[in-house]
Amino acid sequence: MKITSLSLYEHTISFQPKYDHEDRSTGPLDFYESYASGSRQGGMKSAGQHQDDRKSGVFLVISTDEGIEGVHGPIEYRSQLLTIMDGLARHLIGRDPLENRLLWDVMSRFDRHSRSGVMMMAVSTVDIALWDIKGKALGCPVYKLLGGGRSRIRPYISTLGFSVEPERACERALEIKASGIQAQKWFFKYGPGAGMTGMRKNLDLAFALREALGDDYELMFDCWMGWTISYARTIFRELEQVHPMWVEEVLRPHMSDGYRQLKQETSIPLSAGEHLYTRMEVNSYLKDGIFSVMQSDPEWCGGITEAMRIGDLCEMYGTTFIPHGHSLLPAMHIVAAMPPDISPYCEYLLSFMDQKTAFFKDKRLSDDGYLILNDTPGLGEEIDHENLIGSRLLTGFSFS
């Protein structure tokens, strides 16, 4: 089997969001008032769009001379599309897609910057599509190719986008708990720029959720790189009383010395990893025992191939490995292939998965609170053609 082409298709579907976007998380740009207030927006140009009752997303299709296609999407950034078509494609055409570990090595070396950032995100997209080919060619789901056997896995629900006003947050949290979900993560809205008033609001949210959910319920929090060492040190003294399972991304990922300080000063387990690329970056944190939970994202860290290597490293160090859930199906297959004590959960971003999985025929979250793996060959990202308004081959984009 040989790869004959790489193509990008923009699919447009009918879409009405199930959830309103009610609130935001703190973030690394909140130190600047124009970003904290929302008058300026961070982030790169998205590859997809959502307008009125329509949503578009871009998908990579890798075609082969045997008619088997590998598919993955929706892809997040337009810059990834350029890297795939202008950089990676020529290294893949004519090669055997089943040699995906060899191809990963080629892609990770193709440019001096390909070890991280947008280039590694592009590598990740291709790698995931190659695993889809492999599953289809060999006639089994990806998680079974990886040696896994768990067809149902536990999610924890991430509540990014929901109101963090304590009363409304507790209402939502109890709804989630009543649906059979045994763990959930909430996002702190305020960082140092909001002063002690914002810190008090963060703590009010945490204490209210703990009281509503009960002492034994698994509750986590996310700071999305929006705090400083001194801010975290201060708030942790009181937050320890809430007994969170972990607090995530307190600092920016390069601040390893800061994380070491916090690790020594608090009983709260720390977690991070979604913004670390490849096992090489992850290992520098694992070997020092900084994080209790590593959260590499298969859509960013190097694909399924690299995420499995990271999972194996975590098992060696005795660190819990729960992939970040930016793209649901790849993360599910990885968790299903890992031992349950190493990967007890798969993250499910409740509001954002409503949007990202709207393109697919099968919904993965069951009524009894489990994520269900596909029993069909490959990744399971089957487009819902009944909801499809249109598709077009994407050949470029304008800078606007």
Buried (B, 14 or more C-beta within 10 A) or exposed (E): BEBBEBBBBBBBBEBEBEBEEBBBBBBBBBBEEEBBEEEEEEEEEBBBEBEEEBBBBBBBBBBBEEEBBBBBBBBBBBBBBBBBBEBBBEBBEEBEBBBBEEBBEBBBEBEEEBBBBBBBBBBBBBBBBBBBBBBBBEEBBBBBBBEBEBBEBBBBBBBBBBBBBBEEBBBBBEEBBEEBBBBBBBBBBBBBBBEEEBBBBBBBBBBBBBEBBEEEBBBBBBBBBBBBBEBBBBBBEBBEEBEBBBBBBBBBBEBEEBBBBBBEEBEBBBBBBBBBBBBEBBBEBBEEEBBBBBBBBBBBBBBBBBBBBBBBBBBEBEBBBBBBBBBBBBBBBBBBBBEEEBBBBBBBBBBBBBBBBBBBEEEBBEEEBBBBBBEBBBBBBBBBEEBEEEBEEBEEBEEE
